[in-house]
Amino acid sequence: MINSFHEPVLVEAVLRFLITEPGGVYVDGTLGGGGHAESVLNRLSNKGELIGFDEDAEAIESAKNRLLRFQPRVHFCQNNFSNIKSGVQQIGFEKVSGVIFDLGVSSHQIDDSKRGFSYQLDGPLDMRMNTKQKISAFDVVNSYSRERLIKIFREYGEERFSGRIVNKMIEARNRKRIETTKELASIIELCISGRFLHKSLARIFQSIRIEVNNELENLKKGLIDAIDILQPGGRIVVLSYHSLEDRIVKDIFRAASQKTVSSGNKLLPDKIQTPSLNLIFKKPIESDEEENMLNPRARSAKLRAAERL
Ligand SMILES: C[S@@+](CC[C@H](N)C(=O)[O-])C[C@H]1O[C@@H](n2cnc3c(N)ncnc32)[C@H](O)[C@@H]1O
């Protein structure tokens, strides 16, 4: 059955790679509607506990309702997963048996026009996962310099018409501030024709969202600290949805699993290091056609998993 808040992706694979100890403590760094968390809790024994992070207050509320029957074995942290270490410590744990991250935004966030994530719905230019945060999409679109916007669209959206789009945005915002998702979408529509339009809209909205929520930096810190709090034999499982996220996961996992590290000087040999991770498989796992038909969001998912040494 499709859940109205968010349909979890690759659930069976997540459970298979994540759970090593039914009585252990697990962290869901991206609780959302609590879909993955519920499946994890269903597989744990009555000693197993779960700590769920989400910086979105609505996600935490929804997950609290869904996971009510597992109390008191569930702990909620309305916090950014870049603070995973201190959050887990505050709840009273030093080490955990597994961490799952299911990156990006939930269907609930995208489908709510007020949150301003979708170019298909009309809403305020917002895109904050944490609605208490100061900076929103409105600030990025209306106050960032031409150069900074082009850099964001190129780096986070890999959008080749960035210059043209930013010029039109600047013309428009000099007349009046750009306030809504539809206003921004119609400016992009002026620059790109026909079959390229849909992809450009998706790329520009994605890059603004990444900037607003500082997604790539938070991911780097979250991953490094998650690896640090895993007990030996504990697992980390990450679901990513675009190439920038997947590259970060791949690079951090690879760096932690290598026996040598560059000395930083071409004349000196690599330094020996003790690896902290073992990659469970090299090529990421993707969903099959059947899941993609039922849940289109699964189409771009890539699952990587590793074990703490
Ligand atoms: C794809 S959804 C997770 C869905 C969830 N696995 C489920 O089954 O319902 C991602 C969630 O992570 C949250 N999120 C994204 N980045 C975050 C971060 N850096 N810190 C905390 N929460 C984050 C979003 O607010 C969103 O609710």
PDBQT file of the ligand as one rigid body, heavy atoms in Angstrom, charges set to zero:
ROOT
HETATM    1  C1  LIG A 401      13.473  10.928   1.884  1.00  0.00    +0.000 C 
HETATM    2  S1  LIG A 401      12.836  11.499   3.369  1.00  0.00    +0.000 S 
HETATM    3  C2  LIG A 401      12.949  10.116   4.445  1.00  0.00    +0.000 C 
HETATM    4  C3  LIG A 401      11.770   9.201   4.370  1.00  0.00    +0.000 C 
HETATM    5  C4  LIG A 401      11.817   8.063   5.347  1.00  0.00    +0.000 C 
HETATM    6  N1  LIG A 401      12.926   7.170   5.118  1.00  0.00    +0.000 N 
HETATM    7  C5  LIG A 401      10.527   7.283   5.331  1.00  0.00    +0.000 C 
HETATM    8  O1  LIG A 401      10.570   6.070   5.089  1.00  0.00    +0.000 OA
HETATM    9  O2  LIG A 401       9.458   7.870   5.568  1.00  0.00    +0.000 OA
HETATM   10  C6  LIG A 401      14.120  12.505   3.972  1.00  0.00    +0.000 C 
HETATM   11  C7  LIG A 401      13.826  13.185   5.283  1.00  0.00    +0.000 C 
HETATM   12  O3  LIG A 401      15.086  13.595   5.807  1.00  0.00    +0.000 OA
HETATM   13  C8  LIG A 401      14.996  14.876   6.333  1.00  0.00    +0.000 C 
HETATM   14  N2  LIG A 401      16.349  15.446   6.193  1.00  0.00    +0.000 N 
HETATM   15  C9  LIG A 401      17.026  15.694   5.057  1.00  0.00    +0.000 A 
HETATM   16  N3  LIG A 401      18.246  16.166   5.322  1.00  0.00    +0.000 NA
HETATM   17  C10 LIG A 401      18.355  16.212   6.684  1.00  0.00    +0.000 A 
HETATM   18  C11 LIG A 401      19.396  16.587   7.593  1.00  0.00    +0.000 A 
HETATM   19  N4  LIG A 401      20.566  17.037   7.150  1.00  0.00    +0.000 N 
HETATM   20  N5  LIG A 401      19.158  16.460   8.903  1.00  0.00    +0.000 NA
HETATM   21  C12 LIG A 401      17.974  15.987   9.371  1.00  0.00    +0.000 A 
HETATM   22  N6  LIG A 401      16.939  15.632   8.562  1.00  0.00    +0.000 NA
HETATM   23  C13 LIG A 401      17.140  15.728   7.235  1.00  0.00    +0.000 A 
HETATM   24  C14 LIG A 401      13.927  15.583   5.526  1.00  0.00    +0.000 C 
HETATM   25  O4  LIG A 401      13.323  16.596   6.294  1.00  0.00    +0.000 OA
HETATM   26  C15 LIG A 401      12.961  14.432   5.198  1.00  0.00    +0.000 C 
HETATM   27  O5  LIG A 401      11.924  14.369   6.124  1.00  0.00    +0.000 OA
ENDROOT
TORSDOF 0
